Every structure is written in C-alpha cells, then in structure tokens.
Amino acid sequence: MKSNQEIDKKILVSGKVMDSVFTGEMTANESLENTYYEELADRRKNDPSLANKSAVQIALLDAGVGKSTKIGTVLDQTISTGTDTNEWLIPAWMDETLHESIYAQDILQYIVGTPINVDSTVLKAATLDLLSTANKDATKRKRVSEGADLPLAKITTGSKSIELFKHGRAVEITYEALRRMRMDEMMKILDAIAMDISGQELGEAADVLVNGDGNSNTAASIGFSTATANTITAAELVRLCVDFFVATNLQPTTILCGSAMFRSLLTLRYDPTLVEGAMKGFGFNAPQINPAALNLILAEIPTISSKNVAVVFNKDYALNKYVENGSMIREYNANIRNQTKLGTISDVSGFAKFNNNAVRYLPSA
C-alpha cells in the first residue's frame, strides 16, 4: 500500500491544468510540467525508469493505465468530487498523442522551415527578391573605390496582404464506443487524424508554391519540359537540378510531384548491366547541387496548362508558414442529449512566398 507521501506526489490532470490547453497557450504536457515541476524533477531523479517519460505518461502510470486498458475503466476511476481531480486524464492523453502523431508525420518539415508566429490574421509578409530587375545588379559583389557606396539590395513586403484562415478538425465518439475502446485502439484513430491533417496542409502549401499567395508570384518554369509524358529521366533530373541552381543560386532541397511523375523518379536507378572492373570507379561530389540529398514528396500538385508538373525548390527560402499567436486550440466537450464526446483541434494559419525565385516547375510533355 502506498504511503500518503507517495499519494501526494501523484500527477493529476485537473481542470486547472487544462485551462491553458483550452486557450491554446500550452499543450497538456507543458501545462503538467509547469504545474508539477518540482514533483516531476524529484521523481525522475529518484526513479531512472521515469527519466525519459513525459508528464502525461507519468500521470497515466500513476492511474495504472496501460495500452490495453479500456478507456471506460479510466473514465470511471478519474471521476472525483475533490478540488484536485484527474477528470481530464483522457483528454490530456489525447492532446499529447495528437501532438506526437502530427510531429512524427510532419511532412511539412521538408516543405518549409519553422512556423513563424504572428499577432494578426492579416499581414504583409516579408519577401526577398534577389533576382528582380532592381536587385539583379545591386546584389553583385563589386570592387568599389574608398568611400564609395556599396551595392544595395532591398528587402520588401508583399504588395498584397496575406490572410490567415482558421483550419481544424472535429471528432465525435459515442459514449458506448469510448467506454469499450482500448487505449491503443484510440491511438490508431488519432494517428489517422494526424496523417490526414498533415496531408491536407501539404496540399495547401503545394498550391501556394505553384499558384502564389496573391502577390503576382506564381512559380516560373525551369525552361524545358520532359521528353515523355509523366516520365523524368536521370538526365532530365540532373538538368533540372543544375538549371535550378544556375537560375536561383540556391541548392534544390525538395521535389514535389503527383503520383505519375513520383513513380518515374522513384524508379530511377543505375544501369544494372554495367559492372565495375578491377579498379573501383570514381564519383563526383557536387556540393552546390547534391542530388543525392533531394527529398522527393508525393502530393496533389495543381496542373499548369493541363499538364502535370514537378515542383523543385529550396525549402528554407521558397515558402513561410505563419500561425497566429494563441490560435492553436484543442477542446473537449460532452453532449448530454446523445451521450457523445466531441474533440476539436484548430489553428489560424497560412502560407506565403518568401522568395519566389526559390521555386521552379518542370512541365510534363
């Protein structure tokens, strides 16, 4: 039997802990870490098995909850009339699981850099145009006389505002299903939701890369098309990467394309009929291009002139993702009338071009 001291150290997910989660200020795990900072530090120090476990995972352990535990069992034992209860344990676990799933399946890490937090839903996004008529000459490194002005390149904002929109998903589960479902079954459902969210964001990003963000910045063609419809040869891939670098002075990092062109690229291989002789052959290191490090992403890409295209770009310069501060909200509620529970996840976000010269497309024949 546990001592009173051990019981006092239990990590409980109360309504107070979840207040900051509902407003979007913190995740459930972050709120628990803040609330039980000293307790968690002591327990992790005294028990090495807890060193790599999150606050939510420790709360589950304290409640005796495992992967095979039925959610109904957890709901029965978390109901309390005390001032510090564990009634929000399941929503906290769902919040952490959804966060981990979205992070694990975050295909956007190959498309954009770290999201930029802003205080408004309408903004003029900063843009960098090193290859415009005004900047082309100004960006050249020149020899100047003593006391003379150095070449000046200008950083501007978009001529039109970028508007951020609310995006979200809601999931409703019946009282009966919730009570009978095991924890690991619910985890699969949350993983599927996270995968769907990630895929839809990818589609939005692809649309902005190709069609622009409303500031007359649609993507430009690389300058040639494939010889065969929906097929990219090894020679064409090399030309695509080299021409991209020459046109942009940036290393290509990512190629987005639809299923047909994706299959073509994914099946590229060395000629299996060629063999090495007694001496191993030599290879080239091309650090400016590095085609071996290209990320190939399957996505729904808008067609251009009714033709499929492959989009090549540098992920650090082509696109920015903006998220309104405090807009990431997760809510959980019960409908007494039909005994269902509703969970929602939403944020206010959007994509904007940062450097339109950092993206090009290769049209199919």
GUTORNU-69146 format. One record per residue (C-alpha): residue number from 1; residue in three letters; x negated, y, z negated. Coordinates in steps of 0.5 Angstrom, whole numbers, plus 2048, in hexadecimal, padded with zeros to 3 digits. Layout:
! GUTORNU-69146
ATOM    nr   rest    xx    yy    zz
ATOM   NUM    ALA     X     Y     Z
...
***
This chain:
! GUTORNU-69146
ATOM    nr   rest    xx    yy    zz
ATOM     1    MET   800   800   800
ATOM     2    LYS   7FD   807   802
ATOM     3    SER   7FC   80C   7FD
ATOM     4    ASN   7FF   813   7FC
ATOM     5    GLN   7F9   816   7FE
ATOM     6    GLU   7F9   812   805
ATOM     7    ILE   800   813   806
ATOM     8    ASP   7FF   81B   805
ATOM     9    LYS   7FA   81A   80B
ATOM    10    LYS   7FF   817   810
ATOM    11    ILE   7FF   81B   816
ATOM    12    LEU   806   81D   817
ATOM    13    VAL   80A   820   81D
ATOM    14    SER   80F   825   81A
ATOM    15    GLY   813   82B   81E
ATOM    16    LYS   80E   830   81B
ATOM    17    VAL   808   82C   81F
ATOM    18    MET   80C   82C   826
ATOM    19    ASP   80F   833   825
ATOM    20    SER   808   836   829
ATOM    21    VAL   809   830   82E
ATOM    22    PHE   810   832   830
ATOM    23    THR   80E   839   831
ATOM    24    GLY   808   837   836
ATOM    25    GLU   803   839   831
ATOM    26    MET   7FF   833   830
ATOM    27    THR   800   82B   831
ATOM    28    ALA   803   827   82C
ATOM    29    ASN   7FC   824   82B
ATOM    30    GLU   7F9   82B   82A
ATOM    31    SER   7FE   82D   825
ATOM    32    LEU   7FD   827   821
ATOM    33    GLU   7F5   828   821
ATOM    34    ASN   7F7   82F   81E
ATOM    35    THR   7FC   82D   819
ATOM    36    TYR   7F7   827   816
ATOM    37    TYR   7F0   82A   818
ATOM    38    GLU   7ED   828   811
ATOM    39    GLU   7F1   822   810
ATOM    40    LEU   7EF   81F   817
ATOM    41    ALA   7E8   821   816
ATOM    42    ASP   7E8   81D   810
ATOM    43    ARG   7EB   817   813
ATOM    44    ARG   7E7   817   819
ATOM    45    LYS   7E0   818   814
ATOM    46    ASN   7E2   812   810
ATOM    47    ASP   7E5   80D   815
ATOM    48    PRO   7E1   80D   81B
ATOM    49    SER   7E7   809   81F
ATOM    50    LEU   7EA   810   81F
ATOM    51    ALA   7E5   814   822
ATOM    52    ASN   7E7   814   829
ATOM    53    LYS   7EE   813   828
ATOM    54    SER   7F3   81A   829
ATOM    55    ALA   7F7   81D   823
ATOM    56    VAL   7FD   81A   827
ATOM    57    GLN   7FA   813   827
ATOM    58    ILE   7F9   813   81F
ATOM    59    ALA   800   815   81E
ATOM    60    LEU   802   80F   822
ATOM    61    LEU   7FD   80B   81E
ATOM    62    ASP   800   80E   817
ATOM    63    ALA   807   80C   819
ATOM    64    GLY   805   805   81B
ATOM    65    VAL   807   806   822
ATOM    66    GLY   803   802   828
ATOM    67    LYS   804   801   82F
ATOM    68    SER   809   7FB   82E
ATOM    69    THR   80D   7FF   829
ATOM    70    LYS   814   801   82B
ATOM    71    ILE   816   808   82C
ATOM    72    GLY   81C   807   828
ATOM    73    THR   818   804   822
ATOM    74    VAL   814   80A   822
ATOM    75    LEU   81A   80F   822
ATOM    76    ASP   81D   80B   81C
ATOM    77    GLN   817   80C   818
ATOM    78    THR   816   813   81A
ATOM    79    ILE   81D   816   817
ATOM    80    SER   81C   81A   811
ATOM    81    THR   81F   81F   80D
ATOM    82    GLY   819   821   80A
ATOM    83    THR   815   828   80B
ATOM    84    ASP   80F   825   80F
ATOM    85    THR   812   81F   813
ATOM    86    ASN   810   81B   819
ATOM    87    GLU   816   81C   81D
ATOM    88    TRP   812   81F   823
ATOM    89    LEU   80D   819   824
ATOM    90    ILE   810   816   82A
ATOM    91    PRO   811   81D   82E
ATOM    92    ALA   809   81F   82C
ATOM    93    TRP   807   818   82E
ATOM    94    MET   80B   819   835
ATOM    95    ASP   808   820   835
ATOM    96    GLU   801   81D   835
ATOM    97    THR   802   817   839
ATOM    98    LEU   804   81C   83F
ATOM    99    HIS   7FE   821   83E
ATOM   100    GLU   7FA   81B   83E
ATOM   101    SER   7FD   818   844
ATOM   102    ILE   7FD   81F   848
ATOM   103    TYR   7F6   820   847
ATOM   104    ALA   7F4   819   849
ATOM   105    GLN   7F8   819   84F
ATOM   106    ASP   7F6   821   850
ATOM   107    ILE   7F4   820   858
ATOM   108    LEU   7F4   828   858
ATOM   109    GLN   7ED   828   855
ATOM   110    TYR   7EB   826   85C
ATOM   111    ILE   7EF   82C   85F
ATOM   112    VAL   7EE   832   85A
ATOM   113    GLY   7EA   834   854
ATOM   114    THR   7EC   835   84D
ATOM   115    PRO   7F3   838   84D
ATOM   116    ILE   7F3   840   84C
ATOM   117    ASN   7F8   842   846
ATOM   118    VAL   7FB   849   847
ATOM   119    ASP   800   84D   844
ATOM   120    SER   805   84E   849
ATOM   121    THR   809   84B   84E
ATOM   122    VAL   808   84F   854
ATOM   123    LEU   800   851   855
ATOM   124    LYS   7FC   854   85B
ATOM   125    ALA   7F7   84E   85B
ATOM   126    ALA   7EF   850   85C
ATOM   127    THR   7ED   84E   863
ATOM   128    LEU   7E6   84D   865
ATOM   129    ASP   7E4   84E   86D
ATOM   130    LEU   7DD   84E   86F
ATOM   131    LEU   7DE   84D   876
ATOM   132    SER   7E3   852   877
ATOM   133    THR   7E1   858   87D
ATOM   134    ALA   7E0   85D   877
ATOM   135    ASN   7DC   858   873
ATOM   136    LYS   7D8   854   878
ATOM   137    ASP   7D2   859   879
ATOM   138    ALA   7D3   85B   872
ATOM   139    THR   7D1   854   86F
ATOM   140    LYS   7CB   853   873
ATOM   141    ARG   7C5   854   86F
ATOM   142    LYS   7C1   859   871
ATOM   143    ARG   7BA   85D   871
ATOM   144    VAL   7BB   864   86E
ATOM   145    SER   7B7   86A   86D
ATOM   146    GLU   7B5   86C   866
ATOM   147    GLY   7BB   870   863
ATOM   148    ALA   7C0   86E   869
ATOM   149    ASP   7C7   86B   867
ATOM   150    LEU   7C7   863   867
ATOM   151    PRO   7CC   860   86C
ATOM   152    LEU   7D3   860   868
ATOM   153    ALA   7D8   85A   869
ATOM   154    LYS   7DF   85C   866
ATOM   155    ILE   7E4   857   862
ATOM   156    THR   7EB   859   863
ATOM   157    THR   7F2   857   860
ATOM   158    GLY   7F7   854   865
ATOM   159    SER   7FC   859   869
ATOM   160    LYS   802   855   866
ATOM   161    SER   804   853   85F
ATOM   162    ILE   803   84B   85E
ATOM   163    GLU   80A   849   85A
ATOM   164    LEU   809   843   855
ATOM   165    PHE   80F   83F   854
ATOM   166    LYS   812   83A   84F
ATOM   167    HIS   810   833   850
ATOM   168    GLY   813   82D   84C
ATOM   169    ARG   816   826   84B
ATOM   170    ALA   81B   823   846
ATOM   171    VAL   81C   81C   844
ATOM   172    GLU   822   81A   841
ATOM   173    ILE   823   813   83D
ATOM   174    THR   829   810   83A
ATOM   175    TYR   829   80E   832
ATOM   176    GLU   829   807   834
ATOM   177    ALA   823   807   838
ATOM   178    LEU   81F   80B   834
ATOM   179    ARG   820   806   82E
ATOM   180    ARG   81F   800   831
ATOM   181    MET   819   802   836
ATOM   182    ARG   812   801   833
ATOM   183    MET   80C   806   833
ATOM   184    ASP   808   803   838
ATOM   185    GLU   80E   803   83D
ATOM   186    MET   810   80A   83C
ATOM   187    MET   808   80C   83D
ATOM   188    LYS   809   809   844
ATOM   189    ILE   80F   80D   845
ATOM   190    LEU   80B   813   843
ATOM   191    ASP   805   811   848
ATOM   192    ALA   80A   811   84D
ATOM   193    ILE   80D   818   84C
ATOM   194    ALA   806   81B   84B
ATOM   195    MET   804   818   852
ATOM   196    ASP   80A   81B   855
ATOM   197    ILE   808   822   853
ATOM   198    SER   801   821   855
ATOM   199    GLY   803   81F   85C
ATOM   200    GLN   808   825   85D
ATOM   201    GLU   803   82A   85A
ATOM   202    LEU   7FE   827   860
ATOM   203    GLY   804   829   865
ATOM   204    GLU   805   830   863
ATOM   205    ALA   7FD   831   863
ATOM   206    ALA   7FC   82E   86A
ATOM   207    ASP   802   833   86C
ATOM   208    VAL   7FE   839   86A
ATOM   209    LEU   7F8   836   86D
ATOM   210    VAL   7FB   836   874
ATOM   211    ASN   800   83B   874
ATOM   212    GLY   7FD   840   86F
ATOM   213    ASP   800   844   869
ATOM   214    GLY   804   849   86D
ATOM   215    ASN   7FE   84E   86E
ATOM   216    SER   7FD   84C   875
ATOM   217    ASN   7F8   847   873
ATOM   218    THR   7FA   840   877
ATOM   219    ALA   7F4   83C   878
ATOM   220    ALA   7F0   83C   87E
ATOM   221    SER   7EE   836   883
ATOM   222    ILE   7E7   833   883
ATOM   223    GLY   7E6   835   88A
ATOM   224    PHE   7E7   82E   88D
ATOM   225    SER   7EC   828   88D
ATOM   226    THR   7EC   821   88C
ATOM   227    ALA   7EB   81D   893
ATOM   228    THR   7F0   818   891
ATOM   229    ALA   7F7   819   88D
ATOM   230    ASN   7F6   818   886
ATOM   231    THR   7EF   815   886
ATOM   232    ILE   7E9   818   884
ATOM   233    THR   7E2   815   886
ATOM   234    ALA   7DC   815   882
ATOM   235    ALA   7D9   81A   887
ATOM   236    GLU   7DF   81F   886
ATOM   237    LEU   7DF   81E   87F
ATOM   238    VAL   7D7   821   87F
ATOM   239    ARG   7D9   826   884
ATOM   240    LEU   7DF   828   87F
ATOM   241    CYS   7DA   829   879
ATOM   242    VAL   7D5   82C   87D
ATOM   243    ASP   7D9   831   880
ATOM   244    PHE   7DD   833   87A
ATOM   245    PHE   7D6   835   876
ATOM   246    VAL   7D4   839   87C
ATOM   247    ALA   7DB   83D   87C
ATOM   248    THR   7DB   83E   875
ATOM   249    ASN   7D4   83D   872
ATOM   250    LEU   7D8   838   86D
ATOM   251    GLN   7D7   831   86B
ATOM   252    PRO   7DD   82D   86D
ATOM   253    THR   7E0   829   867
ATOM   254    THR   7E6   826   869
ATOM   255    ILE   7EA   824   86F
ATOM   256    LEU   7F2   824   86E
ATOM   257    CYS   7F6   820   874
ATOM   258    GLY   7FC   81C   875
ATOM   259    SER   7FC   814   875
ATOM   260    ALA   7FA   813   87C
ATOM   261    MET   7F4   817   87C
ATOM   262    PHE   7F3   815   875
ATOM   263    ARG   7F3   80E   877
ATOM   264    SER   7EE   80F   87D
ATOM   265    LEU   7E9   813   878
ATOM   266    LEU   7E9   80D   873
ATOM   267    THR   7E7   808   878
ATOM   268    LEU   7E1   80C   87B
ATOM   269    ARG   7DB   807   87A
ATOM   270    TYR   7D4   806   87C
ATOM   271    ASP   7D4   801   882
ATOM   272    PRO   7D4   7FA   880
ATOM   273    THR   7D0   7F8   886
ATOM   274    LEU   7CA   7FC   884
ATOM   275    VAL   7C4   7F9   880
ATOM   276    GLU   7BE   7FB   87D
ATOM   277    GLY   7B7   7F9   87F
ATOM   278    ALA   7B1   7F7   87A
ATOM   279    MET   7B1   7FE   878
ATOM   280    LYS   7B7   802   875
ATOM   281    GLY   7B9   807   879
ATOM   282    PHE   7B9   80F   877
ATOM   283    GLY   7BF   813   875
ATOM   284    PHE   7C0   81B   874
ATOM   285    ASN   7C2   81F   86E
ATOM   286    ALA   7C7   824   871
ATOM   287    PRO   7C8   829   86A
ATOM   288    GLN   7CC   82E   86E
ATOM   289    ILE   7D1   829   870
ATOM   290    ASN   7D0   823   86C
ATOM   291    PRO   7D6   81F   870
ATOM   292    ALA   7D5   819   86B
ATOM   293    ALA   7D8   81D   866
ATOM   294    LEU   7DE   81F   869
ATOM   295    ASN   7E5   81E   865
ATOM   296    LEU   7EA   81B   86A
ATOM   297    ILE   7F1   81C   868
ATOM   298    LEU   7F8   81A   86A
ATOM   299    ALA   7FD   81F   86A
ATOM   300    GLU   803   821   86E
ATOM   301    ILE   800   827   873
ATOM   302    PRO   804   82C   877
ATOM   303    THR   803   82B   87E
ATOM   304    ILE   801   830   883
ATOM   305    SER   804   831   88A
ATOM   306    SER   807   82A   889
ATOM   307    LYS   800   827   888
ATOM   308    ASN   7FD   823   881
ATOM   309    VAL   7F7   827   87F
ATOM   310    ALA   7F2   825   87A
ATOM   311    VAL   7F0   82B   875
ATOM   312    VAL   7E9   82C   873
ATOM   313    PHE   7E7   831   86D
ATOM   314    ASN   7E3   833   867
ATOM   315    LYS   7E7   831   861
ATOM   316    ASP   7E3   837   85D
ATOM   317    TYR   7E5   83C   862
ATOM   318    ALA   7EB   83B   866
ATOM   319    LEU   7F0   83B   861
ATOM   320    ASN   7F2   83D   85A
ATOM   321    LYS   7F8   83B   856
ATOM   322    TYR   7FB   840   851
ATOM   323    VAL   7FF   83E   84B
ATOM   324    GLU   803   843   847
ATOM   325    ASN   801   843   83F
ATOM   326    GLY   805   840   83B
ATOM   327    SER   80A   83D   840
ATOM   328    MET   808   835   83F
ATOM   329    ILE   80E   833   83B
ATOM   330    ARG   810   82C   839
ATOM   331    GLU   817   82B   836
ATOM   332    TYR   81A   825   833
ATOM   333    ASN   822   825   831
ATOM   334    ALA   827   820   830
ATOM   335    ASN   82E   821   833
ATOM   336    ILE   833   81E   82D
ATOM   337    ARG   839   81D   832
ATOM   338    ASN   836   818   836
ATOM   339    GLN   830   816   832
ATOM   340    THR   82B   817   837
ATOM   341    LYS   824   81B   835
ATOM   342    LEU   821   820   83A
ATOM   343    GLY   81A   822   83B
ATOM   344    THR   817   827   840
ATOM   345    ILE   810   82A   842
ATOM   346    SER   810   830   846
ATOM   347    ASP   80B   836   847
ATOM   348    VAL   80B   83C   84B
ATOM   349    SER   805   83C   850
ATOM   350    GLY   803   83D   858
ATOM   351    PHE   7FD   83C   85D
ATOM   352    ALA   7FA   842   860
ATOM   353    LYS   7F4   842   865
ATOM   354    PHE   7ED   845   862
ATOM   355    ASN   7E9   844   869
ATOM   356    ASN   7ED   843   86F
ATOM   357    ASN   7E6   842   873
ATOM   358    ALA   7E5   83C   86E
ATOM   359    VAL   7EA   837   871
ATOM   360    ARG   7EB   835   879
ATOM   361    TYR   7EF   830   87C
ATOM   362    LEU   7EE   82A   881
ATOM   363    PRO   7F4   829   886
ATOM   364    SER   7F5   822   889
ATOM   365    ALA   7F5   821   890
***
